[in-house]
Amino acid sequence: MLPVIALVGRPNVGKSTLFNRLTRTRDAIVADFAGLTRDRHYGTALLDKRQYIVIDTGGLEDSSEGPIFEKMASQTWQAIAEADLVIFLVDGRAGLTGQDQEIGRELRKINKPTLLVANKAEGMKDSAQLAEFYELGLGDVYAVSAAHGQGVRDMLQMAVDKLPPEFDPVDGDEAEVDPEDTTIRIAVAGRPNAGKSTLINAWLGEERLVAFDMPGTTRDAIRVPFQRGEQRYELIDTAGLRRKGQVFEAIEKFSVVKTLQAIEGAQVVVLVIDATQGVTDQDAHIAGFILEAGRAVVIAVNKWDSLDRYQREQLERSIELRLSFMKFAALKHISALKRQGLGPLWTAIDAAYAAATRKMPTAKLTRLLQEAVQYQAPRKAGMYRPKPRYAHQGGMNPPIIVIHGNSLDHLSQSYQRFLETWFRKAFKLEGTPLRIELRTSDNPYVDKK
């Protein structure tokens, strides 16, 4: 087992900045904005040859500020319970606050190895200003600057030394990459408040993510490892995507970028649609981006149990009309809150991934192409008659079929759609986009009289 280190503290003390510094990533959104992180955010880091897990948490605030802050605090205390060591961050320049004292009292009660770290302390290593933090009763205060990296390595060495002795060092060369890793990355995307976090919590069987009846609760792309049977997954909860005209906060713009990156980096995307709101233009925009990125996709219509028979018929017609370009995707009706329909949804996810990574032998592709041409030959375009000759696979996820022949630049769009349907049926490519590339051979007699 790898040791686990949790970063905790009040809002805006630099936990996400330190998380990015330790993991050498930009996975956590960072801005001069309090309350930005709301869920537990996991990452792996390495010191010399010792690997460990770091958890970034939301700022601990008084739960009386509102229900969402109560849920954020619950996420943080869950991270502390999981951790083998806690790094308690305070703001070295702002000084000791009442919130710091309250957090310190709670940390003393749990009696877990804790390192007190004063962040934003550039040039303050020996400053008397840090002395007030000794009132917290958590031992020495370590001055660092997470933004500039000052003192971070020494602090981290001290943290690792405080870990329980049962955690032996791990060879970094062996730990960095597993060449046989078959983890499937699943991004859950959709509009704000469609039920994305609730769906992931239902899969996990715990309140792993903050799920709250308020649009914009999730702000970062949160990655959660998960295993179902023998198959390992990485579940990625994303921020809800609004129309560009409705994205006002600078931090929300960062969230949109993170969501789009998560979709591009996933292997399967679950597009969650709120059945009570119907299919909106924004749902169609998100579906269009998924298609453009070439990701395998499953459409999950959430809150299906809230509709009566007439409303369900209207919604199905709306989906057929507004998401007609996603006909290849499986459509599943679910209720994330009541855990209904989750089994068929997993079946569709696995099928979409299998289709996106399916190998298509050249001999079979060429035979299918010849059968398609024999069944329906392409129409002549002016003086040219397109002649498809052979095909081979040009890539996976999404599957790409490269067709070679003569005058293929005159092949109509309708005939290309016919070929796509032909190949889809033969290889059972449900749930994944299919791209067809045409390669026309040069005519050696074009310049001869």
C-alpha positions in Angstrom: 0.0 0.0 0.0 1.1 3.6 -0.7 1.1 6.1 2.1 -1.6 8.8 1.9 -1.0 12.5 2.8 -4.0 14.9 3.1 -3.7 18.6 2.6 -6.1 20.5 4.9 -6.7 24.1 6.1 -9.1 27.0 5.8 -10.0 28.3 2.3 -7.4 30.1 0.1 -4.2 29.1 2.0 -2.7 27.4 -1.0 -3.6 23.7 -0.7 -4.2 23.2 -4.4 -1.0 25.1 -5.3 0.9 22.8 -3.0 -0.9 19.7 -4.5 0.1 20.7 -8.0 3.7 21.3 -6.8 3.9 17.9 -5.1 2.3 15.9 -8.0 4.1 18.0 -10.6 0.8 18.5 -12.5 -1.8 21.2 -13.0 -4.6 18.8 -12.1 -6.1 21.1 -9.4 -7.5 24.5 -10.5 -5.6 27.3 -8.8 -6.8 30.9 -8.5 -7.0 33.7 -5.9 -10.5 32.7 -5.0 -11.7 31.2 -1.8 -13.7 28.0 -1.7 -12.5 26.8 -5.2 -11.9 23.1 -4.3 -15.0 21.3 -3.2 -14.3 17.6 -3.6 -11.4 15.3 -2.6 -8.8 15.4 -5.3 -6.2 12.6 -5.5 -2.8 12.5 -7.1 0.4 10.6 -6.9 3.8 12.1 -6.1 7.4 10.9 -5.7 10.2 11.9 -3.4 13.5 10.3 -4.4 12.4 6.7 -4.7 9.4 6.9 -2.4 5.9 7.1 -3.9 2.8 8.4 -2.0 -0.7 9.6 -2.6 -1.7 13.2 -2.0 -5.3 14.4 -1.4 -6.3 18.0 -2.0 -9.3 19.0 0.0 -11.8 21.9 0.2 -11.3 24.6 2.7 -12.7 23.9 6.1 -15.3 26.5 6.9 -18.1 26.9 9.5 -20.9 24.5 8.4 -23.4 27.1 9.5 -22.4 29.1 6.3 -24.7 26.8 4.4 -25.4 23.2 3.4 -22.8 23.0 0.7 -20.1 24.0 3.2 -21.2 21.3 5.5 -20.8 18.8 2.6 -17.4 20.2 1.8 -16.3 19.8 5.4 -17.6 16.2 5.3 -15.4 15.5 2.3 -12.3 17.0 4.1 -12.8 14.9 7.3 -13.2 11.8 5.1 -9.9 12.6 3.5 -8.3 13.0 7.0 -9.7 9.6 8.0 -8.2 8.0 4.9 -4.8 9.7 5.4 -1.7 8.3 7.2 -0.4 11.9 7.7 -2.0 15.3 7.6 -0.4 18.5 6.3 -2.2 21.4 8.0 -1.7 24.6 5.9 -2.0 28.1 7.4 -1.3 31.4 5.7 2.0 32.7 7.0 1.3 36.3 6.0 -2.3 36.5 7.2 -1.3 35.2 10.6 -3.3 32.9 13.0 -7.1 33.1 12.6 -10.0 31.7 14.6 -10.6 29.2 11.9 -7.0 27.9 12.2 -7.5 27.5 15.9 -10.7 25.5 15.4 -9.1 23.2 12.8 -6.1 22.8 15.1 -8.3 21.7 18.0 -10.1 19.1 15.9 -6.7 17.7 14.5 -5.4 17.4 18.1 -8.4 15.3 19.0 -7.9 12.7 16.2 -4.2 12.2 17.3 -2.9 11.5 13.7 0.6 12.5 12.6 0.3 16.1 11.5 2.8 18.6 10.0 2.0 22.3 10.5 3.0 24.2 7.4 2.9 28.0 7.0 2.5 28.8 3.3 3.0 32.1 1.4 6.0 32.5 3.7 8.6 33.8 1.2 11.6 35.1 3.2 9.9 34.4 6.5 11.8 31.2 7.5 13.2 32.7 10.7 10.5 35.4 11.2 9.0 35.9 14.6 5.7 36.4 12.9 5.4 32.6 12.6 5.8 32.1 16.3 2.1 32.6 16.9 1.3 29.4 15.1 2.9 27.4 18.0 -0.3 28.2 19.9 -2.0 25.5 17.8 -0.1 22.9 19.8 0.9 20.9 16.7 4.7 21.2 17.1 7.1 23.0 14.8 6.0 25.3 12.1 7.6 24.8 8.6 7.7 27.9 6.4 7.2 27.2 2.6 6.1 29.0 -0.5 4.1 26.5 -2.6 3.9 29.0 -5.5 7.7 29.4 -5.7 8.8 26.0 -4.4 10.8 27.5 -1.5 11.2 25.0 1.4 8.8 22.5 -0.2 11.3 19.7 -0.6 12.6 20.0 3.0 9.0 20.1 4.3 8.1 17.0 2.2 11.1 15.1 3.5 10.0 15.9 7.0 6.5 14.7 6.2 7.7 11.5 4.7 9.9 10.8 7.7 6.8 11.2 9.9 4.9 8.4 8.1 4.4 5.1 9.9 7.3 2.7 9.5 5.3 0.0 7.7 5.4 2.0 4.5 8.6 0.9 2.8 10.1 2.9 -0.1 8.9 2.0 -3.5 11.2 1.9 -6.5 10.2 4.9 -8.5 11.2 3.4 -11.9 8.8 0.5 -11.3 6.0 2.7 -9.9 5.7 5.4 -12.5 4.2 3.4 -15.4 2.5 0.1 -15.7 2.8 -1.0 -19.3 -0.1 -3.5 -18.9 -2.5 -1.0 -17.3 -5.9 -1.6 -18.8 -7.8 1.1 -16.8 -10.7 2.5 -18.7 -11.1 6.3 -18.3 -14.8 7.4 -18.1 -15.7 11.0 -18.1 -19.2 12.0 -16.9 -20.3 15.2 -18.7 -23.4 17.3 -19.0 -25.1 20.5 -18.1 -24.9 21.8 -14.5 -27.2 20.0 -12.0 -27.9 17.1 -14.3 -26.8 14.6 -11.7 -23.2 13.8 -12.7 -21.8 13.7 -9.1 -24.8 11.8 -7.9 -24.3 9.2 -10.6 -20.6 8.6 -9.6 -21.6 8.5 -5.9 -24.2 5.8 -6.8 -21.5 3.8 -8.6 -19.1 4.1 -5.6 -21.8 3.5 -3.0 -20.5 6.5 -0.9 -20.7 10.3 -0.8 -17.4 10.6 -2.6 -18.3 13.8 -4.4 -20.2 16.8 -3.2 -23.7 16.4 -4.7 -25.9 19.4 -4.1 -29.1 20.7 -5.7 -27.3 23.8 -7.0 -25.8 24.3 -10.5 -22.0 24.7 -10.5 -21.3 22.6 -7.4 -18.4 20.7 -9.1 -15.7 23.1 -10.4 -12.8 20.8 -11.1 -12.4 17.5 -13.0 -12.3 15.0 -10.2 -10.7 11.6 -10.9 -11.7 8.6 -8.8 -10.3 5.1 -9.2 -12.9 2.3 -9.3 -12.9 -1.4 -9.8 -15.9 -3.4 -11.1 -15.2 -7.2 -11.2 -11.8 -7.6 -12.7 -11.9 -4.4 -14.7 -10.4 -1.2 -13.4 -11.8 2.2 -14.2 -11.0 5.9 -13.6 -14.2 7.9 -13.1 -13.9 11.6 -14.0 -16.6 13.9 -12.7 -16.6 17.2 -14.6 -18.0 20.6 -14.1 -21.3 21.3 -15.8 -20.9 23.1 -19.1 -23.0 26.2 -19.6 -23.5 28.3 -22.7 -20.6 30.7 -23.3 -22.8 33.7 -22.7 -23.6 32.4 -19.2 -20.0 31.9 -18.1 -19.2 35.0 -16.1 -16.7 34.0 -13.3 -13.1 33.6 -14.3 -13.0 30.5 -12.3 -15.9 29.0 -14.2 -13.9 29.5 -17.4 -11.1 27.4 -15.9 -13.7 24.8 -15.1 -14.9 24.7 -18.7 -11.3 24.1 -19.9 -10.8 21.3 -17.4 -14.1 19.6 -18.5 -13.1 19.8 -22.2 -9.7 18.4 -21.4 -11.3 15.6 -19.4 -13.5 14.7 -22.3 -10.5 14.6 -24.7 -8.5 12.5 -22.3 -11.3 10.0 -21.6 -12.0 6.8 -23.5 -15.7 6.7 -22.9 -18.0 9.7 -22.1 -21.3 9.3 -20.3 -23.4 12.2 -21.4 -25.9 12.9 -18.6 -29.2 14.5 -19.6 -31.7 15.9 -17.1 -35.0 14.3 -18.1 -36.9 17.0 -16.2 -35.3 19.8 -18.3 -35.4 18.1 -21.6 -32.8 18.2 -24.4 -31.4 21.8 -24.6 -29.1 23.5 -27.1 -26.3 23.1 -24.5 -26.8 19.3 -24.4 -26.4 19.3 -28.2 -23.3 21.4 -28.0 -21.7 19.1 -25.5 -22.7 16.1 -27.6 -21.1 17.8 -30.6 -17.8 18.3 -28.8 -17.8 14.7 -27.7 -18.3 13.7 -31.4 -15.6 16.1 -32.6 -13.2 14.6 -30.0 -14.0 11.2 -31.3 -14.9 9.7 -27.9 -17.0 6.7 -27.4 -20.3 7.8 -25.7 -23.3 6.5 -23.8 -26.3 8.8 -23.3 -27.7 8.5 -19.8 -31.2 10.1 -19.3 -31.2 10.8 -15.6 -34.3 11.5 -13.4 -36.3 9.3 -15.7 -38.5 8.2 -12.8 -39.8 11.8 -12.4 -41.6 11.8 -15.8 -45.1 10.4 -16.6 -45.8 8.4 -19.8 -46.6 11.5 -22.0 -43.5 13.4 -20.8 -41.3 10.3 -21.6 -42.7 10.1 -25.1 -42.1 13.8 -25.7 -38.5 13.5 -24.4 -37.7 10.5 -26.6 -38.9 12.4 -29.6 -36.8 15.4 -28.6 -33.7 13.3 -28.2 -34.3 11.7 -31.6 -34.6 15.1 -33.2 -32.0 17.2 -31.4 -29.3 14.4 -31.0 -29.9 12.8 -34.4 -26.1 12.9 -35.1 -25.6 10.6 -32.1 -27.7 7.7 -33.3 -24.8 5.4 -32.9 -24.8 5.9 -29.1 -26.7 3.7 -26.7 -29.5 5.5 -24.8 -30.1 4.4 -21.2 -32.8 5.6 -18.8 -31.6 5.9 -15.2 -32.2 7.4 -11.8 -28.9 8.1 -10.1 -30.5 9.1 -6.9 -32.5 5.8 -6.6 -29.8 3.7 -8.2 -32.1 2.5 -11.0 -30.8 1.4 -14.4 -27.1 1.4 -13.4 -26.5 -2.3 -14.6 -27.6 -1.7 -18.2 -25.6 1.6 -18.2 -22.4 -0.3 -17.3 -23.1 -2.9 -20.0 -23.4 0.0 -22.5 -20.2 1.6 -21.3 -18.2 -1.6 -21.7 -19.7 -2.2 -25.1 -18.8 1.3 -26.3 -15.2 0.9 -25.1 -15.0 -2.5 -26.9 -16.3 -0.9 -30.1 -14.0 2.0 -29.9 -10.9 -0.3 -29.6 -12.1 -3.0 -31.9 -9.5 -4.4 -34.4 -10.7 -4.7 -38.0 -8.6 -7.0 -40.2 -7.7 -5.6 -43.6 -8.9 -8.7 -45.4 -12.4 -8.5 -43.8 -12.6 -4.7 -44.4 -11.7 -5.1 -48.1 -14.2 -7.9 -48.5 -17.0 -5.9 -46.9 -16.1 -2.9 -49.1 -16.4 -5.0 -52.2 -19.7 -6.4 -51.0 -21.0 -2.9 -50.4 -20.0 -1.7 -53.8 -21.6 -4.8 -55.4 -24.8 -4.2 -53.4 -24.9 -0.5 -54.3 -22.3 1.1 -56.6 -21.4 4.8 -56.2 -23.0 7.2 -58.7 -21.0 8.7 -61.5 -20.1 12.4 -60.8 -19.8 14.1 -64.2 -16.9 12.4 -66.1 -15.8 10.5 -63.0 -17.0 7.3 -61.5 -15.6 6.7 -58.0 -14.1 3.2 -57.7 -13.3 2.1 -54.1 -10.8 -0.8 -54.2 -9.6 -1.8 -50.8 -9.7 -0.7 -47.1 -7.7 -1.0 -44.0 -7.9 0.2 -40.4 -6.2 3.5 -39.8 -6.6 3.9 -36.0 -8.7 3.2 -32.9 -10.7 5.2 -30.4 -12.3 6.4 -32.6 -12.0 3.6 -35.2 -10.8 4.9 -38.6 -11.3 3.1 -41.8 -9.0 4.2 -44.7 -10.5 3.4 -48.2 -8.2 3.5 -51.3 -9.4 3.8 -54.9 -9.8 6.0 -57.9 -11.7 9.3 -58.1 -12.8 9.0 -54.4 -12.8 12.8 -54.0 -16.1 12.6 -56.1 -17.7 10.1 -53.6 -20.9 11.7 -52.3 -21.6 12.3 -48.6 -24.7 10.0 -48.8 -22.6 7.1 -50.1 -20.0 7.7 -47.4 -22.8 7.4 -44.8 -24.0 4.2 -46.6 -20.5 2.8 -46.2 -20.4 3.8 -42.5 -23.7 2.1 -41.8 -22.4 -1.0 -43.7 -19.2 -1.2 -41.6 -21.0 -0.4 -38.3 -23.4 -3.3 -38.8 -20.7 -5.8 -39.7 -18.4 -4.9 -36.8 -21.1 -4.0 -34.2 -19.7 -0.6 -33.6 -22.4 0.7 -31.2 -21.4 3.6 -29.0 -18.4 5.0 -30.9 -17.9 7.5 -33.7 -16.6 5.9 -36.9 -14.4 8.0 -39.3 -13.8 7.1 -42.9 -10.8 8.5 -44.7 -10.6 8.5 -48.5 -7.3 8.1 -50.4 -7.4 8.6 -54.1 -4.7 7.1 -56.3 -3.0 9.3 -58.9 -3.9 8.8 -62.5 -0.6 8.0 -64.4 -2.1 9.1 -67.7 -3.5 12.4 -66.6 -0.7 14.4 -68.4 -0.5 12.2 -71.5 -2.3 12.8 -74.7 
